[in-house]
Amino acid sequence: MKKSKAYWNRLIHRDLACFFLGLIIAFSASGIILNHRVDIDPQEYTVQTDAI
């Protein structure tokens, strides 16, 4: 039995939605961690720069 275009459209839409949801969760978690890293892992560090 041949699958309809609506079936494949629904299937692809579901898979893409799950993929992009995973990306959104990963990027939001990493953003929160990077913005609040002083609270999560307080470390003293210095940055030394030299003029070129």
N, C-alpha and C positions, 0 to 999 in steps of 0.2 A: 504494500500500500504506500502510495506516494505521500510524503508529508507536505503540508501546505506552506506557503510563504509566511503566514501568520505564526505557524509553529516555530519555524526557524528564526523569525524575528524575535519572538518571545524568548527563545533559548539563548540567542546571542545577547540580547538585552540583559538577561539575568546574569550571564557570565561576565559581561563587561561591568555591570553594576557591582558584583562581588569583588572583581579585581580592583576597581577604582575605590571602593570602600576600604579595602585593605591598604591602598596607598594613602588615603586620607588619614586613616588611623595611625599609620606609621609616621607620616610627616607631622601630624599634630602631637603625637607623643614625643618625638624627637625635639620639636620646637619647645614644648613645655619643659623638657629636661634641660635644654640648652639655656633657656631664659631663667631658670631657677636652679642652676647648678651650684650656686653659692649655698643655697639651703640644703641641697641634696648631698654635696661633697665639698665642704669648705676647705679650700687649700689656699695657701699664700703663694703667689707666684709673681715674678717680675718679668717685664719684657724690656730687653735692651735693643735699642736701634742705633744704627750708625748711618751718618749722612753719606750719600754716594757722591 
